[in-house]
Amino acid sequence: MKKILFIDRDGTIIVEPPIDFQVDSLEKLAFLPKAISNLRKIAEESDYELVMVTNQDGLGTDSFPEDTFWLPQNKMMEILEGENIKFSAVHIDRSFEQDYAPTRKPRTGMLTEYFDETKYDLKNSFVLGDRLTDVQLAINLGSKAIYLGEAPFQNPVQEAATALVSKDWDEIYQFLRLPERKASVERITKETKIWIDLNLDGKGKANIETGLGFFDHMLDQLAKHSGADLNVKVDGDLHIDEHHTIEDTALALGEAYLKALGDKKGIARYGFNILPMDEALVHAAIDFSGRNWMVWDAKFSREKIGEMPTEMFFHFFKSFTDTAKCNLNIKAVADNEHHKIEAIFKAFAKAIKMATKREIKDLDILPSTKGVL
């Protein structure tokens, strides 16, 4: 099935005149900065089919004569095609907003052919535009939106449907070439019920509910300092003790990282960090090698920090490496035990951020001479 990038015209590819909002002469035709260069890379390097969707208020009426539209439109298309940017279709609605025409964005009357699920993958398609009508069009199509600008969302549905907000065409290209790496894991045993949602390419947002306040705080640090979005919900047998909750969360979290990394092409693979926190100093290094191994050099004199037994710190990281299939080496020195483990989680997060970083130029490269990770 084909993935579509539905692209608005005025204000997205070309500059929209601020007074009459009509590009009705060659003198008014101007491209947005970096639109052409990035559209070319998207056209040549991605598997998205490009479709233009634009409202042109009153086209063909006295307020917007037909001949004044086509000269700049055809010139724009000629320039784009000269840069190997080819649109499979161009959909133009001519109505006024007050007409409430079914073909006018954000309504989908012009785009009914794309609802054919045997041909088009709307769920993994995007609408790219500079207005909230483009966001609403994405919602109506069952797609995601890329908003070119600073979006004043009118409701949570629009915000949830928007995968990216940016004024920068470079960032839009990077987003489309480096799609989000997400994973969901559900681990149900007689001892725990765990649900994890992970987005490696998020904004460091976390929603953690393990039943252990200090453990929640540490997982918050992991999300914040790795840049991943992390949702964790745990229903564990805390009436017995903390062991199963911590161990099983680590196992599920490692599995989520393994799934989100996918084939590991393009990643740095190795990550390492030296992190100070007041008097504490931590060395953390990780290798998503496909093999699990754990080296731990950190001693704790207290039995618990918060509700979390200090003996479970090593066990958490060891369990993570077992399912994430990674090597992890941690060394920590500190006088304050709270500082020590918090610095460990922060350094661990920073090492993960480095190891999971991708480069567009390396997307087809597996970081291993063995040919498998």
C-alpha positions in Angstrom: 0.0 0.0 0.0 1.1 3.5 -0.8 1.9 6.1 1.9 0.8 9.6 0.9 2.3 13.0 1.9 -0.6 15.4 1.3 0.9 18.8 0.9 -0.7 22.2 1.1 0.5 24.9 -1.4 0.3 28.5 -0.1 2.2 29.1 3.1 3.7 25.6 2.9 5.6 25.4 -0.5 5.2 28.9 -1.6 4.8 32.2 0.2 1.2 33.2 0.8 0.7 37.0 0.0 -0.3 38.6 3.3 -3.0 41.0 1.9 -5.1 39.2 -0.7 -3.8 35.7 -0.1 -3.7 35.1 -3.9 -0.7 34.1 -5.9 -2.1 35.6 -9.1 1.1 36.7 -10.9 4.6 35.6 -11.4 5.8 38.5 -9.3 4.0 37.0 -6.3 5.5 33.6 -6.8 8.2 32.9 -4.1 9.2 29.6 -2.5 9.5 29.2 1.2 13.2 28.9 2.4 14.5 25.3 1.9 11.2 24.0 0.6 12.6 23.0 -2.8 15.8 21.3 -1.5 14.0 19.3 1.1 11.0 18.3 -1.1 13.6 17.0 -3.5 15.2 14.8 -0.9 11.8 13.6 0.3 10.8 12.7 -3.2 14.0 10.9 -4.0 14.8 9.2 -0.7 11.4 8.4 0.9 8.6 6.1 -0.2 5.9 8.8 0.2 3.7 9.6 -2.8 3.3 13.4 -3.1 -0.2 14.8 -3.5 -0.9 18.5 -3.5 -4.2 19.7 -1.8 -5.1 23.4 -1.8 -8.0 25.7 -1.3 -8.1 28.5 -3.8 -11.0 30.7 -2.7 -13.3 31.7 -5.6 -11.0 30.5 -8.4 -12.7 31.1 -11.7 -14.8 34.0 -10.3 -14.4 37.7 -10.8 -12.5 37.9 -7.5 -9.9 35.4 -8.7 -9.9 35.0 -12.5 -8.8 31.7 -13.9 -6.0 32.9 -16.1 -4.3 34.8 -13.3 -3.9 31.5 -11.3 -2.5 29.1 -13.9 0.5 31.1 -15.0 2.2 31.1 -11.5 0.8 27.6 -10.7 2.3 26.1 -13.9 5.6 27.9 -13.3 5.7 26.5 -9.8 5.1 23.0 -11.0 7.7 23.4 -13.8 10.3 24.5 -11.2 9.5 21.6 -8.9 9.5 19.0 -11.7 12.9 20.4 -12.8 14.2 19.5 -9.3 12.7 15.9 -9.6 9.7 16.8 -7.4 6.7 15.2 -9.0 3.2 15.2 -7.6 1.0 12.2 -8.5 -2.0 14.4 -8.2 -3.0 18.0 -7.6 -6.4 18.7 -5.9 -7.7 22.2 -6.0 -10.9 23.3 -4.4 -12.4 26.5 -5.8 -15.2 27.2 -3.3 -15.4 30.0 -0.7 -15.3 29.1 3.0 -18.9 30.2 3.5 -20.0 27.7 0.8 -19.3 24.7 3.1 -18.5 22.6 0.1 -17.7 19.0 0.8 -14.5 19.3 -1.3 -13.0 22.2 0.7 -10.3 21.4 3.2 -10.6 20.1 5.9 -13.5 18.1 4.3 -12.4 15.1 2.2 -14.7 15.4 -0.9 -11.7 15.8 -3.2 -9.8 12.9 -1.7 -12.3 10.0 -1.6 -10.1 7.8 -3.8 -7.5 7.6 -1.0 -9.9 5.8 1.3 -9.3 2.6 -0.7 -7.5 0.5 1.9 -6.2 -1.9 -0.7 -4.2 0.9 -2.3 -3.4 3.5 0.3 -2.0 3.4 3.9 -3.7 6.5 5.4 -2.7 5.5 8.9 1.0 6.0 8.1 0.4 9.0 5.8 0.8 12.7 6.7 -0.9 16.0 5.9 1.7 18.8 5.7 0.4 22.4 6.0 0.4 25.7 7.8 -3.1 25.9 9.0 -5.3 24.1 11.5 -7.5 23.1 8.6 -4.6 20.9 7.5 -4.5 19.3 10.9 -8.2 18.7 10.8 -7.9 17.2 7.3 -5.4 14.8 8.7 -7.9 13.8 11.4 -10.6 13.4 8.9 -8.4 11.2 6.7 -7.2 9.1 9.7 -3.7 10.3 9.1 -1.2 12.4 11.1 -0.4 16.1 10.6 2.9 18.0 10.2 2.2 21.6 11.1 4.5 24.2 9.5 4.5 27.0 12.0 3.6 27.5 15.7 0.3 25.7 16.2 -2.2 27.2 18.6 -4.2 24.0 18.9 -7.9 24.4 19.4 -8.4 21.0 21.2 -6.5 18.0 22.5 -7.6 15.9 19.4 -5.7 18.3 17.1 -2.6 18.2 19.3 -2.7 14.4 19.5 -3.0 14.1 15.7 0.0 16.4 15.1 3.2 14.4 14.9 5.5 17.4 14.3 5.3 21.2 14.7 8.1 23.0 13.0 8.9 26.1 10.9 12.0 24.5 9.5 11.8 22.4 6.3 15.1 20.7 7.3 13.4 19.4 10.4 10.4 18.2 8.4 12.7 16.3 6.1 14.6 14.7 9.0 11.3 13.7 10.6 10.0 12.0 7.5 13.4 10.2 6.9 13.8 9.3 10.6 10.3 8.1 11.7 9.6 7.6 15.3 10.7 4.4 16.8 7.9 3.2 19.2 7.2 0.0 21.1 4.5 -1.2 23.4 5.0 -4.1 25.8 2.5 -5.9 28.0 3.9 -8.4 30.5 1.4 -10.3 32.6 2.4 -12.8 35.2 1.0 -14.1 38.4 3.1 -11.6 40.3 2.9 -8.4 38.1 0.9 -6.8 35.4 3.0 -4.3 33.4 2.2 -2.0 30.4 5.0 0.0 28.8 4.8 2.5 25.9 8.2 3.8 24.6 9.0 6.3 21.9 12.8 6.6 21.5 12.4 9.8 19.5 10.1 11.7 21.9 10.6 14.8 24.0 11.6 13.2 27.4 8.0 13.0 28.7 7.1 10.4 31.3 4.1 9.0 33.0 5.3 6.5 35.5 3.1 4.5 38.0 4.9 1.6 39.6 3.6 1.9 43.1 7.2 2.8 44.3 7.8 6.5 44.5 11.5 6.5 44.3 11.5 4.0 41.4 9.1 6.3 39.6 11.5 9.1 40.1 14.4 7.1 38.7 12.4 6.1 35.6 11.4 9.8 35.2 15.2 10.5 35.0 15.6 7.8 32.3 13.0 9.4 30.1 14.1 13.0 30.7 17.8 12.6 30.1 17.5 10.1 27.2 14.9 12.2 25.4 12.5 9.2 25.1 8.8 9.4 25.9 8.0 6.7 28.5 4.7 5.5 29.9 4.9 2.8 32.6 2.0 1.3 34.5 2.7 -1.5 37.0 0.3 -3.5 39.1 2.7 -5.6 41.3 2.5 -7.7 44.4 3.9 -5.0 46.7 2.1 -6.6 49.6 4.8 -9.3 49.4 7.8 -7.1 48.6 9.3 -4.9 45.9 11.4 -7.5 44.1 8.9 -8.7 41.4 7.8 -5.1 40.6 11.3 -3.9 40.0 12.6 -7.0 38.2 9.6 -7.4 35.9 9.6 -3.7 35.0 13.2 -3.9 34.0 12.5 -7.0 31.8 9.6 -5.3 30.1 11.5 -2.1 29.6 14.5 -3.9 28.0 12.1 -5.7 25.7 10.5 -2.4 24.7 14.0 -1.0 23.8 14.8 -4.1 21.8 11.5 -3.8 19.8 11.8 0.0 19.3 15.4 -0.3 17.9 14.2 -2.7 15.3 16.9 -3.8 12.9 19.3 -1.2 14.5 20.4 0.2 11.1 21.7 3.7 11.3 22.2 3.8 15.1 25.4 4.7 16.8 25.2 1.4 18.8 27.7 2.6 21.4 27.0 5.1 24.1 29.1 6.3 27.0 28.9 9.1 29.6 30.8 10.4 32.6 28.3 12.3 34.8 28.9 14.3 37.9 26.2 15.0 40.5 27.5 17.0 43.4 30.1 14.8 45.0 29.0 11.7 42.9 30.8 10.6 39.7 29.4 7.9 37.5 30.8 6.2 34.4 28.2 4.5 32.2 28.7 2.7 28.9 26.3 0.7 26.8 26.5 -1.4 23.6 23.3 -2.6 21.9 25.3 -5.5 20.6 22.6 -8.2 20.6 24.4 -9.9 23.5 23.6 -9.3 27.2 26.4 -8.6 29.7 26.6 -6.6 32.9 29.5 -5.1 34.7 28.6 -3.3 38.0 30.9 -1.4 40.3 28.7 0.4 42.8 28.3 -0.3 46.5 25.6 0.9 48.7 25.6 1.0 52.5 21.9 1.8 53.1 19.3 -1.0 52.9 16.7 1.2 51.1 16.4 4.5 49.3 12.8 5.5 49.5 10.8 2.2 49.1 13.5 0.7 46.8 15.9 -1.8 48.2 19.5 -1.0 47.2 20.1 -4.6 46.4 17.6 -4.3 43.6 19.7 -1.6 41.8 22.1 -4.1 40.2 19.2 -6.5 39.6 17.2 -3.8 37.7 20.1 -3.1 35.3 21.0 -6.8 34.9 17.4 -7.6 34.0 17.3 -4.8 31.5 20.4 -6.1 29.7 18.9 -9.6 29.6 15.9 -8.5 27.5 17.4 -5.5 25.7 20.3 -7.7 24.6 22.9 -5.1 25.4 26.2 -4.8 27.3 26.2 -2.3 30.2 29.1 -1.2 32.3 28.5 1.1 35.3 30.9 2.4 37.8 29.9 4.9 40.6 31.5 6.6 43.5 29.7 9.0 45.9 29.3 9.8 49.6 25.5 10.3 49.3 23.6 7.2 48.4 20.7 9.1 46.8 23.1 11.0 44.7 24.8 7.8 43.7 21.8 6.0 42.2 20.3 9.1 40.7 23.5 9.9 38.9 23.6 6.3 37.7 20.2 6.5 36.2 21.1 9.9 34.6 24.3 8.6 33.1 22.6 5.4 31.9 20.0 7.6 30.2 22.7 9.8 28.5 24.5 6.7 27.3 21.3 5.3 25.8 20.6 8.7 24.1 24.1 8.5 22.4 23.8 4.8 21.5 20.3 5.1 19.9 21.0 8.3 17.9 20.6 7.9 14.1 22.2 9.6 11.2 20.3 9.9 7.9 23.4 9.1 5.9 23.8 5.8 7.8 20.2 4.6 7.6 21.1 1.5 5.5 24.2 0.7 7.5 24.3 -1.9 10.3 27.0 -0.9 12.8 28.7 -4.3 12.9 31.3 -6.1 10.8 29.4 -9.3 11.6 26.4 -8.3 9.5 24.0 -8.9 12.4 23.2 -7.4 15.8 
